[in-house]
C-alpha cells in the first residue's frame, strides 16, 4: 500500500482524505490538534505544525512516504516542496515554493521572463510615498485577502501599511498600481512542466477597499479570445516561476480594453470551494484525485466528462440578502450544499469573515433573485 502525507486537517480538506482512502492509500496527517477536523479520517495523525518542515521530513523519511500533498493552503506550499525535494518525491522545487509565496519575487520572475503584463509595483521602504493613486497595498506573503487594501489618497496610506504589516509574517509590503477591471482566476494542474488549464473562474467581490470575494462562477463568460489569452499567459507564468508540478490558481484582471494583467498565482488549488468542489461540478474532472496522482508521480491527463455551470455565493454583511436566497433555495435541485453560521453577519475584511454559503450546479449560471 502506498503512503501519502497530507498537510492540514481543517474541515475543507476532508475531500483529500476521503479521496486518498478511496484510492487505497495509507494516509499520514500533519496538523495542530486545534481545529483538526480530519484527524480521525487519517490512518496516522501527528500534532505538528505544517510549517515545521524539518520534523515532518524526518517522519516522512522514516515512514517511507510515497508522496506529500496539501491544497488551498498557502502556508503549506513550502513544507510540501521541502519534503518532496529532500525525499526525491514529485513536487515543485523548494526555492520555487518560496518564490510562489513571495508576491514580490513572483512579480520579478514574471517580469524577467516577460510572461504577462503586470501592474506597476514596488516593495515598500520606510518613507516611500507613491507618486500616483489609487494603489493596492498588500503583504508579500498573505492569502485570503488578508491585509489587502485599496488606497485612494496619501492620507490613507499609513493605515493600509499597518494593516498589511500585521498580516505579514515577513513584515514586508508590496505596493501596486490599481487596475480597474473584471477579476478571474485560472484553475490548472501541471505534471513535469506540462500544464493543463481546467477552467476559468469569474469572481464577484466587495470592491474597494478590501476586495473580498462574494461569489465564484464557472465557466467564465469572457469571450473565447480573452480566455485563450488567459490560458496562454497562465502557462507562461507557471514556466517563469517554475511551478512544474501540482495544482495552481492564477489570478488576473481584465480592463475595459481587454488587456489582461497578472495579479498573483498560488502553487496550490484555489480556496473558497474552487478546487475542492466547483471544478468537478463544472467539468466532471476529479481535481483532487489529479493532485494526489501528481504527488505520487502517477498522473493521468485530465478529461472533461461534462460541461455544467457551477458556483458559490457567500453570505456576509455586505450581501445580507444572500441569507434569504439560501433559505429560499437550499432544497432546489441545483443546490449542492449550503451553510449559515449562527450570530450576526460580519463586515468582510478577509475571507474568514464570511457567515455562510450556497454551492450550485446547473445547466446555466444561477443568479441571485
Buried (B, 14 or more C-beta within 10 A) or exposed (E): EBBBBBBBBBEBBBBBBBBBBEBEBBBBBBBBEEEBBBBEBBBBBBEBBBEBBEEBBEBBEEEEBBBBBBBBBBBBBBBBBBBBBBBEBBBBBBEBBBBBBBBBBBBBBBBEEEBBBBBEBBBBEEEEEBEEBBBBBBBBBBBBBBBBBBBEEEEBBEEBBBBBBEBBEEEBBBBBBBBEBBBBBBBBBBBEEEBBBBBBBBBBBBEEBBBBBBBBBBBBEBEEEBBEBBBBBBBBBBBBBBBBBBBBBBBBBBEEEEEBBBBBBBBBBBBBBBBBBBBBBBBBBBBBBBBBBBBBBBBEEBEEEEEBBBBBBBBBBBBEEBBEBBEEBEEEEBBBEBEBEEEEBBEBBBBEBBBBBBBBBBEEBBEBE
